[in-house]
Amino acid sequence: MTLPTDNKILLEAQNVAKWFATQDQRLELFHDLNLKVLEGETLAIVGRSGAGKSTLLSLLAGLDQPSSGDILLQGRSLAKMDDATRAELRAKQISFIFQSFHLLPELSALDNVRLALEIQGNPSAVTEAKHWLNQVGLGQRIDHFPAQLSGGEQQRVAIARAFATRPSLLFADEPTGNLDEDTGQQIIEQLFALNKQENTTLILITHDLDLAARCQRCVSLHAGQLHETQRQAMS
């Protein structure tokens, strides 16, 4: 894939393979997969169910390790890091937004965001958490627990938590999958607006081609390889 040269490469997959052993054979998801993601870029990864999109996300984020090949974040090999170093790197530079929100049910909206900031060692965690909940329109709901919030509100808390830590890289895995169409559209508008505001690198995992078209680039995962289907100019 030919990339413009005015932005630095933030994330790179080099000849990545991933396979799983079964009783009588080896199931291979990826083979010699390569990808370069630029700083500030928005990239969608699409593919049919079972193609391995979420597994690829786990590899790119350092949550899982490839069977062969390597993932580089800012030029640093994730494969050469121990688990503690990878976890520290994720806490400082990577955020996630998931389809099922992944909020801690025993914590209020404020505390769900505050906790992520405290893990980073932010001394202004409470103030920052309130700021970001206001940013997503939940300033009056900060003391509510996830069970007291609608699906859209829970995803807004997840968005606030993701951006509050000022990540270099944000992964969004089917962020509207559990929402109705109107709520999902509102969430996407907010996600892209904040992403542009913060100039965060966004990797969006989705089966929704209309949603994928919002990104500057779109690649399709098929038969263990990525195929570029769309490119727009980076602003």
DASULCOR-V391335 format. One line per field, one symbol per residue. psi: psi as a letter, one per 20 degrees, with the letter a starting at -180 (. if undefined). A space follows every 10 residues. Layout:
psi->???
//
This chain:
psi->ppqqjiqqpg pppolpqpqp pahjrpopgq plpqpppqpj qppporrrpi ijghggghgh ijhrqqhraq ppokipphhi qrhhgggggg hhiprqpqhj glqohiqrgg hgggghhhhi koikgggggg ghhhhjkkhj jhjqqhijqr ghhghhghgg gghhjlqhpp poolijhjqr gggggggggg ghghgggilq ppoppqiohg ghiiqhqpqp opkjqpppiq prpp.
//
